[in-house]
Amino acid sequence: MKWKEFFPNKDLAEQPDFEAELLCYPKQKIICDYLSSRQAECHTSNQYNTCFWMLGTLSKDRNELLFQKFHLNYNNELAMFRKGSCTYRHKVIISASKKHFA
């Protein structure tokens, strides 16, 4: 690893890691578009997380911020908005037989 080459005055506290996925795209343009969108997503995510950590990481702090800035009592929001919602489709295949039509 070339950590010291780029950061000579800072010790590496722990091994860096990152999320990765392997993709196979047929054209360079598609790869460039994909990487561009990932870079934009990275920027947005970093910006969001920076705001999150600067504004408060405790639930009570975030609730107070929402109330002070926007007069929103988060605890009064519907559970589907506070906790999320999920739908699940269970597909059942029934074969028809003569006894079903008798």
C-alpha positions in Angstrom: 0.0 0.0 0.0 1.3 3.5 -0.8 -0.4 5.4 2.1 2.9 7.0 3.3 3.6 8.2 -0.3 0.5 10.2 -0.4 0.1 11.1 3.3 3.6 11.2 4.7 2.6 13.0 8.0 -0.4 10.9 8.9 -0.4 7.4 10.2 -3.0 5.0 8.8 -5.4 4.1 11.7 -7.0 1.1 10.1 -7.2 -0.7 6.7 -9.4 1.3 4.3 -12.3 -0.6 2.7 -15.0 0.3 0.2 -18.1 -1.1 -1.4 -17.4 -2.6 -4.8 -19.3 -4.5 -7.5 -18.1 -6.2 -10.6 -19.9 -5.2 -13.8 -19.4 -6.1 -17.4 -20.5 -3.4 -19.9 -20.3 -3.8 -23.7 -19.1 -0.2 -24.5 -16.8 2.3 -23.0 -19.5 5.1 -23.2 -21.7 3.0 -20.9 -18.9 2.5 -18.5 -18.1 6.2 -18.4 -21.8 7.0 -17.9 -22.0 4.5 -15.1 -18.9 5.8 -13.3 -20.1 9.4 -13.7 -23.4 8.5 -12.0 -21.6 6.6 -9.2 -19.4 9.6 -8.6 -22.4 11.9 -8.4 -24.1 9.5 -6.0 -20.9 9.4 -3.9 -20.9 13.2 -3.7 -24.5 13.4 -2.7 -24.1 10.6 -0.1 -21.0 12.3 1.3 -22.8 15.7 1.5 -25.8 14.1 3.2 -23.7 12.2 5.7 -21.6 15.3 6.5 -24.8 17.3 7.2 -26.1 14.4 9.3 -23.1 14.1 11.5 -22.7 17.9 11.8 -26.4 18.4 12.8 -26.6 15.6 15.3 -26.5 11.9 15.5 -28.9 11.3 18.4 -32.5 10.8 17.5 -33.6 13.4 20.1 -31.3 16.0 18.6 -32.6 15.3 15.1 -36.2 15.5 16.3 -35.5 18.8 18.1 -33.9 20.2 14.9 -37.0 19.2 12.8 -39.2 20.9 15.4 -37.2 24.1 15.7 -36.5 24.6 12.0 -39.7 23.2 10.4 -42.3 23.0 13.3 -42.5 19.3 12.6 -43.1 16.8 15.4 -41.6 13.7 13.9 -43.3 11.4 16.4 -46.7 12.5 15.0 -45.8 11.3 11.5 -47.5 8.1 10.4 -45.4 5.0 11.2 -45.2 4.2 7.5 -43.2 7.4 7.0 -41.1 7.1 10.2 -40.3 3.4 9.9 -40.8 2.7 6.2 -43.1 0.3 4.6 -42.7 -2.9 2.6 -44.9 -4.9 0.3 -44.6 -8.5 -0.5 -46.3 -10.5 -3.2 -46.7 -14.2 -2.5 -47.5 -15.8 -5.8 -49.5 -19.0 -5.6 -49.9 -21.2 -8.6 -53.0 -23.3 -8.6 -53.5 -25.9 -11.3 -57.0 -26.4 -12.6 -58.6 -29.8 -12.5 -62.1 -31.1 -13.3 -63.1 -31.1 -9.6 -62.6 -27.3 -9.5 -65.2 -26.8 -12.2 -67.8 -29.4 -11.0 
